[in-house]
Amino acid sequence: VSETTVEGRKFVCQPKLDGSALSIEYRRGRLVRAATRGNGTRGEDVTANARRISNVPESIDWKGDCHIRGEVVMPLAIFEEKYSSIAPNPRNLAAGCLRQKTRESGKAKPEDLIFLAYDVKFPNQSPQVENDSELLQWLKNAGIEPAPWAVFDSDAPQNEMIKYTKTWSQKRSNYKFEIDGVVFKLDNLIQRENLGMTAHHPRWALAWKFPSQQADSVLLDVDWQTGR
């Protein structure tokens, strides 16, 4: 069995965070720009608000350039304490908070948000890594908080995927951030390039979304009205 085949059995698992996408650009280790996803090619510049996010550093331990992608989320504890009466959910609040024009114009403060990274690209020089899990560890060492991740190596990856999906499904109701699924990615970066992409998604990744949350409701009263 070749080493390439073995690497093709190694996967990264991460929760699918239900927040607002953000891309942060560092040049020579200094934060210079942050933008929303926008139309997928061009996003809205939100650098001023991104600088106020509590765990987004002004500089990182890297002398080159890099583009870091991740999700901005609001901890549920903070949402329930401060904002549950003025916003329908943390995701909408986080998106609006990122895009507010002035410090006083929004309903929430960027200082109450958290940025969790899941990918990094290097336009010029890059660290010597072979796997996505190494990039996540690189982010952590550089001072950027990555989204939680686990790595598994299995001859039957579907069994491991089912196990992690059940685990995160059970964690969902009590987790500190809102999550709406689980993402599985092939760990080896060369294998990813070999597999390539379709017109819609990469062949080396799989996202499984949780079913919509349901709850019982009690009907207390009916107010009948007659129109014209």
GROMACS elastic network, one bead per residue, 0.5 to 0.9 nm:
[ bonds ]
;  ai    aj funct       b0    kb
    1     4     6  0.83726   500
    1     5     6  0.66255   500
    1     6     6  0.72651   500
    2     5     6  0.53730   500
    2     6     6  0.66160   500
    2     7     6  0.89074   500
    3     6     6  0.50893   500
    3     7     6  0.62316   500
    3     8     6  0.86773   500
    4     7     6  0.51583   500
    4     8     6  0.63356   500
    4   188     6  0.88406   500
    4   190     6  0.89790   500
    4   191     6  0.77192   500
    5     8     6  0.50580   500
    5     9     6  0.69911   500
    6     9     6  0.55011   500
    6    10     6  0.73083   500
    6   153     6  0.84456   500
    6   155     6  0.89833   500
    7    10     6  0.54498   500
    7    11     6  0.86958   500
    7   153     6  0.82992   500
    7   186     6  0.86039   500
    7   187     6  0.75748   500
    7   188     6  0.61031   500
    7   191     6  0.78517   500
    8    11     6  0.79239   500
    8   153     6  0.88287   500
    8   186     6  0.69078   500
    8   187     6  0.77107   500
    8   188     6  0.68505   500
    8   191     6  0.66562   500
    9   152     6  0.82637   500
    9   153     6  0.55380   500
    9   154     6  0.57912   500
    9   155     6  0.64734   500
    9   156     6  0.83275   500
    9   157     6  0.71033   500
    9   186     6  0.77067   500
    9   187     6  0.84578   500
   10   151     6  0.70394   500
   10   152     6  0.57433   500
   10   154     6  0.67814   500
   10   157     6  0.82871   500
   10   185     6  0.87621   500
   10   186     6  0.62611   500
   10   187     6  0.56517   500
   10   188     6  0.72922   500
   11   133     6  0.88540   500
   11   150     6  0.83494   500
   11   151     6  0.56386   500
   11   152     6  0.54992   500
   11   153     6  0.63952   500
   11   154     6  0.85054   500
   11   157     6  0.79731   500
   11   184     6  0.65854   500
   11   185     6  0.55361   500
   11   188     6  0.80488   500
   12   132     6  0.75404   500
   12   133     6  0.67884   500
   12   149     6  0.66359   500
   12   150     6  0.57306   500
   12   152     6  0.66684   500
   12   183     6  0.81105   500
   12   184     6  0.56547   500
   12   185     6  0.51193   500
   12   186     6  0.62381   500
   12   187     6  0.56006   500
   13   148     6  0.84693   500
   13   149     6  0.55555   500
   13   150     6  0.52041   500
   13   151     6  0.62458   500
   13   152     6  0.79720   500
   13   161     6  0.80775   500
   13   164     6  0.76225   500
   13   182     6  0.70945   500
   13   183     6  0.57518   500
   13   185     6  0.65522   500
   14    17     6  0.87246   500
   14   118     6  0.85086   500
   14   147     6  0.69562   500
   14   148     6  0.59466   500
   14   150     6  0.67135   500
   14   181     6  0.89255   500
   14   182     6  0.58946   500
   14   183     6  0.52802   500
   14   184     6  0.66374   500
   14   185     6  0.85226   500
   15   147     6  0.76292   500
   15   148     6  0.70534   500
   15   149     6  0.76112   500
   15   165     6  0.89398   500
   15   168     6  0.71140   500
   15   179     6  0.64949   500
   15   180     6  0.78118   500
   15   181     6  0.60693   500
   15   183     6  0.60259   500
   15   184     6  0.88466   500
   16   147     6  0.89850   500
   16   178     6  0.88485   500
   16   179     6  0.55316   500
   16   180     6  0.57762   500
   16   183     6  0.58959   500
   16   207     6  0.78247   500
   16   208     6  0.84695   500
   16   209     6  0.79314   500
   17    20     6  0.87329   500
   17    71     6  0.67874   500
   17    72     6  0.85659   500
   17    73     6  0.75727   500
   17   116     6  0.87177   500
   17   147     6  0.82868   500
   17   177     6  0.74189   500
   17   178     6  0.63047   500
   17   180     6  0.63915   500
   17   181     6  0.74770   500
   17   182     6  0.84691   500
   18    71     6  0.78849   500
   18    72     6  0.86287   500
   18    73     6  0.71719   500
   18    90     6  0.86270   500
   18    91     6  0.63228   500
   18   177     6  0.78886   500
   18   178     6  0.54350   500
   18   180     6  0.58151   500
   18   181     6  0.84851   500
   19    71     6  0.57548   500
   19    72     6  0.54305   500
   19    74     6  0.76597   500
   19    90     6  0.75113   500
   19    92     6  0.78514   500
   19    94     6  0.67551   500
   19    95     6  0.73929   500
   19   177     6  0.88140   500
   19   178     6  0.75554   500
   19   179     6  0.82569   500
   20    36     6  0.77655   500
   20    37     6  0.83755   500
   20    70     6  0.84935   500
   20    71     6  0.54375   500
   20    72     6  0.50608   500
   20    73     6  0.66738   500
   20    91     6  0.65231   500
   20    92     6  0.80799   500
   20    94     6  0.64073   500
   20    95     6  0.53455   500
   20    98     6  0.83465   500
   21    35     6  0.86526   500
   21    36     6  0.59544   500
   21    37     6  0.57946   500
   21    69     6  0.74979   500
   21    70     6  0.59355   500
   21    72     6  0.61621   500
   21    95     6  0.83849   500
   22    34     6  0.69029   500
   22    35     6  0.58255   500
   22    37     6  0.62682   500
   22    46     6  0.88890   500
   22    50     6  0.86940   500
   22    68     6  0.83455   500
   22    69     6  0.59382   500
   22    70     6  0.55527   500
   22    71     6  0.57298   500
   22    72     6  0.65343   500
   22   115     6  0.81796   500
   22   117     6  0.88602   500
   23    33     6  0.83187   500
   23    34     6  0.55686   500
   23    35     6  0.53629   500
   23    36     6  0.63366   500
   23    37     6  0.72538   500
   23    43     6  0.89327   500
   23    67     6  0.67555   500
   23    68     6  0.55976   500
   23    70     6  0.64372   500
   23    71     6  0.84499   500
   24    31     6  0.73114   500
   24    32     6  0.79449   500
   24    33     6  0.59100   500
   24    35     6  0.66345   500
   24    47     6  0.82688   500
   24    50     6  0.83759   500
   24    66     6  0.83540   500
   24    67     6  0.57177   500
   24    68     6  0.51153   500
   24    69     6  0.63928   500
   24    70     6  0.83897   500
   25    30     6  0.82865   500
   25    31     6  0.60251   500
   25    32     6  0.59362   500
   25    33     6  0.51663   500
   25    34     6  0.61398   500
   25    35     6  0.86411   500
   25    65     6  0.75789   500
   25    66     6  0.59864   500
   25    68     6  0.63284   500
   25    69     6  0.88417   500
   26    29     6  0.53849   500
   26    30     6  0.50160   500
   26    32     6  0.57438   500
   26    33     6  0.72432   500
   26    58     6  0.87929   500
   26    59     6  0.76712   500
   26    60     6  0.80396   500
   26    62     6  0.89003   500
   26    64     6  0.80557   500
   26    65     6  0.55213   500
   26    66     6  0.53615   500
   26    67     6  0.63485   500
   26    68     6  0.79978   500
   27    30     6  0.52118   500
   27    31     6  0.65213   500
   27    32     6  0.66128   500
   27    62     6  0.89258   500
   27    63     6  0.77092   500
   27    64     6  0.62571   500
   27    66     6  0.66553   500
   27    67     6  0.87636   500
   28    31     6  0.86102   500
   28    59     6  0.86723   500
   28    60     6  0.87461   500
   28    62     6  0.67070   500
   28    65     6  0.53010   500
   28    66     6  0.83597   500
   29    58     6  0.83820   500
   29    59     6  0.52606   500
   29    60     6  0.50376   500
   29    61     6  0.63512   500
   29    63     6  0.50330   500
   29    64     6  0.61535   500
   29    65     6  0.65889   500
   29    66     6  0.80820   500
   30    57     6  0.86646   500
   30    58     6  0.59751   500
   30    60     6  0.66635   500
   30    62     6  0.87203   500
   30    63     6  0.85148   500
   30    65     6  0.85595   500
   31    34     6  0.80867   500
   31    47     6  0.87476   500
   31    51     6  0.83201   500
   31    56     6  0.89945   500
   31    57     6  0.76164   500
   31    58     6  0.52683   500
   31    59     6  0.59094   500
   31    60     6  0.81982   500
   32    47     6  0.76065   500
   32    58     6  0.85762   500
   33    45     6  0.72977   500
   33    46     6  0.77503   500
   33    47     6  0.52585   500
   33    48     6  0.86543   500
   33    50     6  0.86973   500
   34    44     6  0.83991   500
   34    45     6  0.59796   500
   34    46     6  0.55245   500
   34    48     6  0.81776   500
   34    49     6  0.87063   500
   34    50     6  0.64631   500
   34    51     6  0.85090   500
   35    38     6  0.80871   500
   35    42     6  0.83295   500
   35    43     6  0.54211   500
   35    44     6  0.52116   500
   35    46     6  0.52913   500
   35    47     6  0.66945   500
   35    50     6  0.85647   500
   36    40     6  0.89729   500
   36    42     6  0.82456   500
   36    44     6  0.52491   500
   36    45     6  0.67794   500
   36    46     6  0.69748   500
   36    95     6  0.89080   500
   36    98     6  0.82635   500
   36    99     6  0.84119   500
   37    40     6  0.54615   500
   37    41     6  0.74889   500
   37    42     6  0.70231   500
   37    44     6  0.74439   500
   38    41     6  0.69666   500
   38    42     6  0.55993   500
   38    44     6  0.61518   500
   39    42     6  0.58455   500
   39    43     6  0.64592   500
   40    43     6  0.70973   500
   43    46     6  0.89459   500
   44    99     6  0.78491   500
   45    48     6  0.83869   500
   45    99     6  0.83204   500
   46    49     6  0.55929   500
   46    50     6  0.61294   500
   46    51     6  0.87689   500
   46    98     6  0.63570   500
   46    99     6  0.61740   500
   46   100     6  0.83648   500
   46   101     6  0.87225   500
   47    50     6  0.50340   500
   47    51     6  0.61940   500
   47    52     6  0.89260   500
   47    98     6  0.89419   500
   48    51     6  0.54294   500
   48    52     6  0.70227   500
   48    98     6  0.89895   500
   49    52     6  0.53139   500
   49    53     6  0.69620   500
   49    97     6  0.78568   500
   49    98     6  0.58350   500
   49    99     6  0.75624   500
   49   100     6  0.77516   500
   49   101     6  0.86331   500
   49   102     6  0.87721   500
   49   103     6  0.83800   500
   49   109     6  0.88128   500
   49   110     6  0.61403   500
   49   111     6  0.87512   500
   50    53     6  0.53425   500
   50    54     6  0.88808   500
   50    56     6  0.70935   500
   50    98     6  0.69459   500
   50   110     6  0.71727   500
   50   115     6  0.88814   500
   51    54     6  0.80820   500
   51    56     6  0.64057   500
   51    57     6  0.74919   500
   51    58     6  0.70458   500
   51   110     6  0.84831   500
   51   111     6  0.89843   500
   52    55     6  0.85582   500
   52    56     6  0.75333   500
   52   109     6  0.83893   500
   52   110     6  0.55801   500
   52   111     6  0.54334   500
   52   112     6  0.89278   500
   52   113     6  0.87544   500
   53    56     6  0.55817   500
   53    57     6  0.85657   500
   53    72     6  0.89038   500
   53   109     6  0.85819   500
   53   110     6  0.50810   500
   53   112     6  0.69445   500
   53   113     6  0.56579   500
   53   114     6  0.63247   500
   53   115     6  0.72589   500
   54    57     6  0.80848   500
   54   110     6  0.76301   500
   54   111     6  0.50949   500
   54   112     6  0.69667   500
   54   113     6  0.67409   500
   54   114     6  0.64962   500
   54   115     6  0.82365   500
   55   111     6  0.86857   500
   55   113     6  0.83930   500
   55   114     6  0.62411   500
   55   115     6  0.65224   500
   55   116     6  0.87981   500
   55   143     6  0.88014   500
   55   144     6  0.75418   500
   55   145     6  0.73940   500
   56    59     6  0.87096   500
   56   114     6  0.80111   500
   56   115     6  0.67081   500
   56   143     6  0.85337   500
   56   144     6  0.69946   500
   56   145     6  0.83800   500
   57    60     6  0.66521   500
   57   143     6  0.71934   500
   57   144     6  0.74039   500
   59    62     6  0.83609   500
   59   143     6  0.83671   500
   60    63     6  0.81915   500
   60   142     6  0.54164   500
   60   143     6  0.57280   500
   60   144     6  0.75931   500
   61   141     6  0.77485   500
   61   143     6  0.68267   500
   62    65     6  0.77316   500
   62    66     6  0.86774   500
   62   142     6  0.66329   500
   64   122     6  0.81467   500
   64   123     6  0.89979   500
   64   124     6  0.74444   500
   64   125     6  0.66037   500
   64   126     6  0.77832   500
   65   121     6  0.87550   500
   65   122     6  0.61940   500
   65   123     6  0.66603   500
   65   124     6  0.67774   500
   65   125     6  0.76339   500
   65   126     6  0.85014   500
   66   120     6  0.66845   500
   66   121     6  0.56093   500
   66   123     6  0.65327   500
   66   124     6  0.81875   500
   66   125     6  0.89953   500
   66   126     6  0.83868   500
   67   119     6  0.84110   500
   67   120     6  0.55883   500
   67   121     6  0.51560   500
   67   122     6  0.64494   500
   67   123     6  0.79527   500
   68   117     6  0.67592   500
   68   118     6  0.78809   500
   68   119     6  0.59045   500
   68   121     6  0.65035   500
   68   122     6  0.89048   500
   68   139     6  0.87541   500
   68   144     6  0.89754   500
   69   116     6  0.85252   500
   69   117     6  0.56754   500
   69   118     6  0.61563   500
   69   119     6  0.51885   500
   69   120     6  0.60858   500
   69   121     6  0.84096   500
   70   115     6  0.67040   500
   70   116     6  0.54116   500
   70   118     6  0.51420   500
   70   119     6  0.66518   500
   70   120     6  0.87995   500
   70   146     6  0.79962   500
   70   147     6  0.79937   500
   71   114     6  0.82548   500
   71   115     6  0.57710   500
   71   116     6  0.54003   500
   71   117     6  0.63376   500
   71   118     6  0.78255   500
   71   147     6  0.84477   500
   72    91     6  0.85421   500
   72    94     6  0.67538   500
   72    95     6  0.80085   500
   72    98     6  0.85282   500
   72   113     6  0.65467   500
   72   114     6  0.56048   500
   72   116     6  0.64274   500
   72   117     6  0.86954   500
   73    76     6  0.89227   500
   73    90     6  0.72017   500
   73    91     6  0.66998   500
   73    94     6  0.61364   500
   73    95     6  0.87213   500
   73   113     6  0.57554   500
   73   114     6  0.53526   500
   73   115     6  0.64632   500
   73   116     6  0.77633   500
   73   177     6  0.68465   500
   73   178     6  0.77753   500
   74    77     6  0.84810   500
   74    78     6  0.70843   500
   74    79     6  0.66873   500
   74    90     6  0.57566   500
   74    91     6  0.73034   500
   74    93     6  0.80224   500
   74    94     6  0.62535   500
   74   112     6  0.65811   500
   74   114     6  0.60391   500
   74   115     6  0.88300   500
   74   176     6  0.88888   500
   74   177     6  0.67172   500
   74   178     6  0.82384   500
   75    78     6  0.54603   500
   75    79     6  0.63698   500
   75    80     6  0.88167   500
   75    90     6  0.78521   500
   75   112     6  0.78385   500
   75   113     6  0.71531   500
   75   114     6  0.73855   500
   75   176     6  0.57029   500
   75   177     6  0.51333   500
   75   178     6  0.79015   500
   76    80     6  0.60591   500
   76    81     6  0.84297   500
   76    90     6  0.71336   500
   76   175     6  0.83028   500
   76   176     6  0.56727   500
   76   177     6  0.56193   500
   76   178     6  0.71757   500
   77    80     6  0.53210   500
   77    81     6  0.61383   500
   77    82     6  0.86445   500
   77   176     6  0.70668   500
   77   177     6  0.86064   500
   78    81     6  0.50387   500
   78    82     6  0.59332   500
   78    83     6  0.74939   500
   78    84     6  0.89834   500
   78   112     6  0.72106   500
   79    82     6  0.54548   500
   79    84     6  0.56894   500
   79    87     6  0.88186   500
   79    89     6  0.80682   500
   79    90     6  0.63159   500
   79    93     6  0.88348   500
   79   112     6  0.87560   500
   80    83     6  0.60293   500
   80    84     6  0.50329   500
   80    85     6  0.82700   500
   81    84     6  0.71207   500
   82    85     6  0.78435   500
   82    86     6  0.87063   500
   82   108     6  0.86401   500
   83    86     6  0.54580   500
   83    87     6  0.61723   500
   83    88     6  0.89273   500
   83    89     6  0.87826   500
   83    90     6  0.83693   500
   83    93     6  0.84105   500
   83   107     6  0.80974   500
   83   108     6  0.74719   500
   84    87     6  0.56430   500
   84    88     6  0.68952   500
   84    89     6  0.72094   500
   84    90     6  0.82226   500
   85    88     6  0.78718   500
   86   107     6  0.76679   500
   87    90     6  0.73644   500
   87    92     6  0.73567   500
   87    93     6  0.62336   500
   87   107     6  0.82907   500
   88    91     6  0.86404   500
   88    92     6  0.72032   500
   88    93     6  0.78625   500
   89    92     6  0.58298   500
   89    93     6  0.65120   500
   89    94     6  0.88755   500
   90    93     6  0.50301   500
   90    94     6  0.59948   500
   90    95     6  0.86326   500
   90   177     6  0.87400   500
   90   178     6  0.77295   500
   91    94     6  0.51733   500
   91    95     6  0.63002   500
   91    96     6  0.86855   500
   91   178     6  0.80056   500
   92    95     6  0.52196   500
   92    96     6  0.61898   500
   92    97     6  0.84739   500
   93    96     6  0.52166   500
   93    97     6  0.59559   500
   93    98     6  0.86094   500
   93   107     6  0.75720   500
   93   108     6  0.70062   500
   94    97     6  0.50263   500
   94    98     6  0.62039   500
   94    99     6  0.87934   500
   94   108     6  0.79048   500
   94   110     6  0.79795   500
   94   113     6  0.69491   500
   95    98     6  0.52920   500
   95    99     6  0.65096   500
   95   100     6  0.88464   500
   96    99     6  0.52406   500
   96   100     6  0.61042   500
   96   106     6  0.70491   500
   96   107     6  0.79457   500
   96   108     6  0.81990   500
   97   100     6  0.54178   500
   97   105     6  0.89816   500
   97   106     6  0.58710   500
   97   107     6  0.69754   500
   97   108     6  0.57438   500
   97   109     6  0.65194   500
   97   110     6  0.61018   500
   97   113     6  0.86271   500
   98   101     6  0.87888   500
   98   106     6  0.88844   500
   98   109     6  0.88668   500
   98   110     6  0.67594   500
   99   106     6  0.84656   500
  100   103     6  0.74173   500
  100   104     6  0.84653   500
  100   105     6  0.60602   500
  100   106     6  0.54292   500
  100   107     6  0.87853   500
  101   104     6  0.83654   500
  101   105     6  0.64078   500
  101   106     6  0.78292   500
  102   105     6  0.52393   500
  102   106     6  0.74302   500
  103   106     6  0.69418   500
  103   109     6  0.77752   500
  104   107     6  0.81318   500
  104   109     6  0.88610   500
  105   108     6  0.89034   500
  106   109     6  0.72622   500
  108   111     6  0.86323   500
  108   112     6  0.75656   500
  109   112     6  0.56746   500
  109   113     6  0.75555   500
  110   113     6  0.52993   500
  110   114     6  0.84446   500
  111   114     6  0.80468   500
  115   144     6  0.84527   500
  115   145     6  0.71415   500
  115   146     6  0.81981   500
  115   147     6  0.86009   500
  116   144     6  0.78040   500
  116   145     6  0.55214   500
  116   148     6  0.84571   500
  117   120     6  0.79671   500
  117   136     6  0.80854   500
  117   139     6  0.78920   500
  117   144     6  0.71531   500
  117   145     6  0.62193   500
  117   147     6  0.55276   500
  118   136     6  0.70273   500
  118   139     6  0.89847   500
  118   146     6  0.58429   500
  118   147     6  0.58544   500
  118   148     6  0.87935   500
  119   132     6  0.81882   500
  119   135     6  0.75761   500
  119   136     6  0.73285   500
  119   139     6  0.86860   500
  119   146     6  0.84152   500
  120   135     6  0.71974   500
  120   136     6  0.82860   500
  120   139     6  0.78773   500
  121   126     6  0.82376   500
  122   125     6  0.64119   500
  122   126     6  0.55328   500
  122   127     6  0.86315   500
  123   126     6  0.78682   500
  126   129     6  0.83555   500
  127   135     6  0.85315   500
  127   138     6  0.84199   500
  129   132     6  0.80491   500
  129   134     6  0.61556   500
  129   135     6  0.69576   500
  129   189     6  0.86368   500
  130   133     6  0.87561   500
  130   134     6  0.71790   500
  130   135     6  0.84992   500
  130   187     6  0.84401   500
  130   188     6  0.60534   500
  130   189     6  0.58551   500
  130   190     6  0.73294   500
  131   134     6  0.53054   500
  131   135     6  0.67711   500
  131   186     6  0.86581   500
  131   187     6  0.51629   500
  131   189     6  0.53501   500
  131   190     6  0.82821   500
  132   135     6  0.50327   500
  132   136     6  0.64013   500
  132   137     6  0.87330   500
  132   185     6  0.84318   500
  132   186     6  0.79613   500
  132   187     6  0.50437   500
  132   188     6  0.63786   500
  132   189     6  0.64117   500
  133   136     6  0.50587   500
  133   137     6  0.63102   500
  133   138     6  0.85536   500
  133   149     6  0.79766   500
  133   150     6  0.83069   500
  133   151     6  0.72950   500
  133   187     6  0.64187   500
  133   188     6  0.85599   500
  134   137     6  0.50269   500
  134   138     6  0.60302   500
  134   139     6  0.86398   500
  134   187     6  0.89140   500
  135   139     6  0.61894   500
  135   140     6  0.86580   500
  136   139     6  0.51260   500
  136   140     6  0.64354   500
  136   141     6  0.87772   500
  136   145     6  0.87621   500
  136   146     6  0.61549   500
  136   147     6  0.83454   500
  136   149     6  0.82344   500
  137   140     6  0.50489   500
  137   141     6  0.62061   500
  137   142     6  0.85534   500
  137   146     6  0.79974   500
  138   141     6  0.50800   500
  138   142     6  0.60409   500
  138   143     6  0.87143   500
  138   144     6  0.86740   500
  139   142     6  0.50513   500
  139   143     6  0.63884   500
  139   144     6  0.51409   500
  139   145     6  0.67809   500
  139   146     6  0.65333   500
  140   143     6  0.53490   500
  140   144     6  0.51339   500
  140   145     6  0.54579   500
  140   146     6  0.62609   500
  141   144     6  0.73617   500
  141   145     6  0.88523   500
  142   145     6  0.88732   500
  145   148     6  0.89069   500
  146   149     6  0.80987   500
  151   187     6  0.79482   500
  152   157     6  0.81195   500
  152   160     6  0.74977   500
  153   156     6  0.87347   500
  153   157     6  0.73933   500
  153   160     6  0.87455   500
  154   157     6  0.52198   500
  154   158     6  0.87622   500
  154   159     6  0.86021   500
  154   160     6  0.74566   500
  155   158     6  0.89439   500
  156   159     6  0.58224   500
  156   160     6  0.72030   500
  157   160     6  0.51320   500
  157   161     6  0.61213   500
  157   162     6  0.86510   500
  158   162     6  0.62065   500
  158   163     6  0.86283   500
  159   162     6  0.51922   500
  159   163     6  0.62981   500
  159   164     6  0.88121   500
  160   164     6  0.61990   500
  160   165     6  0.84668   500
  161   164     6  0.52270   500
  161   165     6  0.59913   500
  161   166     6  0.85594   500
  161   184     6  0.75611   500
  162   165     6  0.50652   500
  162   166     6  0.61871   500
  162   167     6  0.86027   500
  163   166     6  0.52636   500
  163   167     6  0.62294   500
  163   168     6  0.88112   500
  164   168     6  0.61579   500
  164   169     6  0.83794   500
  164   182     6  0.80901   500
  165   168     6  0.53490   500
  165   169     6  0.59891   500
  165   170     6  0.86344   500
  165   181     6  0.79462   500
  165   182     6  0.63652   500
  165   208     6  0.80513   500
  165   210     6  0.88338   500
  166   170     6  0.62390   500
  166   171     6  0.86903   500
  167   170     6  0.53239   500
  167   171     6  0.63926   500
  167   172     6  0.87707   500
  168   172     6  0.59498   500
  168   175     6  0.89617   500
  168   179     6  0.87944   500
  168   181     6  0.79194   500
  168   182     6  0.73346   500
  169   172     6  0.52098   500
  169   173     6  0.79934   500
  169   180     6  0.89332   500
  169   181     6  0.78544   500
  169   182     6  0.87105   500
  169   210     6  0.72824   500
  170   173     6  0.70211   500
  170   174     6  0.82272   500
  171   174     6  0.56601   500
  171   175     6  0.56017   500
  172   175     6  0.53070   500
  172   176     6  0.87184   500
  172   177     6  0.85089   500
  172   178     6  0.73370   500
  172   179     6  0.64696   500
  172   180     6  0.79794   500
  172   181     6  0.88935   500
  173   176     6  0.88603   500
  173   178     6  0.83752   500
  174   177     6  0.85876   500
  175   178     6  0.69765   500
  175   179     6  0.79866   500
  179   182     6  0.81883   500
  179   210     6  0.86183   500
  180   208     6  0.86279   500
  180   209     6  0.57477   500
  180   210     6  0.54674   500
  180   211     6  0.81752   500
  180   212     6  0.84260   500
  181   207     6  0.70502   500
  181   208     6  0.53996   500
  181   211     6  0.85574   500
  182   206     6  0.84017   500
  182   207     6  0.58481   500
  182   208     6  0.53113   500
  182   209     6  0.64720   500
  182   210     6  0.78792   500
  183   205     6  0.72068   500
  183   206     6  0.57917   500
  183   208     6  0.63257   500
  183   209     6  0.85526   500
  184   204     6  0.84513   500
  184   205     6  0.56127   500
  184   206     6  0.51534   500
  184   207     6  0.63089   500
  184   208     6  0.83144   500
  185   188     6  0.89613   500
  185   192     6  0.89163   500
  185   204     6  0.59003   500
  185   206     6  0.64701   500
  185   207     6  0.86528   500
  186   189     6  0.76904   500
  186   191     6  0.75824   500
  186   192     6  0.67336   500
  186   204     6  0.54493   500
  186   205     6  0.63844   500
  187   191     6  0.81663   500
  187   192     6  0.80012   500
  187   204     6  0.88219   500
  188   191     6  0.54126   500
  188   192     6  0.64795   500
  189   192     6  0.50197   500
  189   193     6  0.65348   500
  189   194     6  0.88632   500
  190   193     6  0.51463   500
  190   194     6  0.63693   500
  190   195     6  0.87870   500
  191   194     6  0.50390   500
  191   195     6  0.62839   500
  191   196     6  0.86717   500
  191   204     6  0.81239   500
  192   195     6  0.51956   500
  192   196     6  0.61694   500
  192   197     6  0.88140   500
  192   202     6  0.83243   500
  192   203     6  0.77832   500
  192   204     6  0.56791   500
  192   205     6  0.88222   500
  193   196     6  0.51343   500
  193   197     6  0.85192   500
  193   204     6  0.87206   500
  195   202     6  0.79903   500
  195   203     6  0.59467   500
  195   204     6  0.63984   500
  196   202     6  0.62597   500
  196   203     6  0.60650   500
  196   204     6  0.74029   500
  197   200     6  0.75058   500
  197   201     6  0.58010   500
  197   203     6  0.52053   500
  197   204     6  0.78070   500
  198   201     6  0.54012   500
  198   202     6  0.60474   500
  198   203     6  0.67303   500
  199   202     6  0.84205   500
  201   204     6  0.87674   500
  201   205     6  0.79553   500
  201   206     6  0.89336   500
  202   205     6  0.58155   500
  202   206     6  0.82629   500
  203   206     6  0.78621   500
  209   212     6  0.87754   500
  210   213     6  0.82330   500
  211   214     6  0.87603   500
  219   222     6  0.78468   500
